[in-house]
């Protein structure tokens, strides 16, 4: 019994390492590549399913591919939950697994497979489910975050620069509201339809500050043109502000190693 229990714990630890990105060596790397490739293939299948001739001709193949993919993702999710107790902080067989399942990446894994089973339960094996649930299947795209070093790095930078980005976003929102309100009072009499209200003027403020300038709504009065020009100039600087914040975050991230120089595993 002792030997069986020891083997069970060893199998759980091995499974946990194999399914943890950046750990487990070459075998884990092969598993990561396989899962990531399957996710990409699913996204391609969803896109092809929106082409009517392709869907009509290959709907059975697309449905079977989706079913097989869900099976693989279900096994992956089950193994992650089963081996969660091998991780530090999740050693309790019940509450540890529940905390593990509440992690954002695990919720994404669940959302990637749950729509399929919900659809099967509600509608049976109707192949039309492939279309009915193709939108929610894009949750599988979020699973790629776990397998991409670039996305993981972007996530680290966002976390580090969240406060700065919130300040920049708050300033941009304030400027949009103020400029739109001012332009409403300036342009309302000249263009009662285009600037019928402050919420309607917000469209002009957004496209002007982001330097898109569709040209469907624009000021015609001299004062309105002056105000619009000032807002457009300010918008150029505000659009560059989040980019500069993220750039500084990436530069800072370059100075911090993300992997151990000796074993090559990810540093948490």
Secondary structure, 3 states (H helix, E strand, C coil): CHHHHHHHHHHHHHHHHHCCCCCCHHHHHHHHHHHHHHHHHHHHHHHHHCCHHHHHHHHHHHHHHHHHHHHHHHHHHHHHHHHHHHCCCCCCCCHHHHHHHCCHHHHHHHHHHHHHHHHHHHHCCCCCHHHHCCCHHHHHHHHHHHHCHHHHHHHHHHHHCHHHHHHHHHHHHHHHHHHHHHHHHHHCCCCCCCCCCHHHHHHHHHHHHCCCCCCCCCCCCHHHHHHHHHHHHHHHHHHHHHHHHHHHHHHHHHCCCCECCCCCCECC
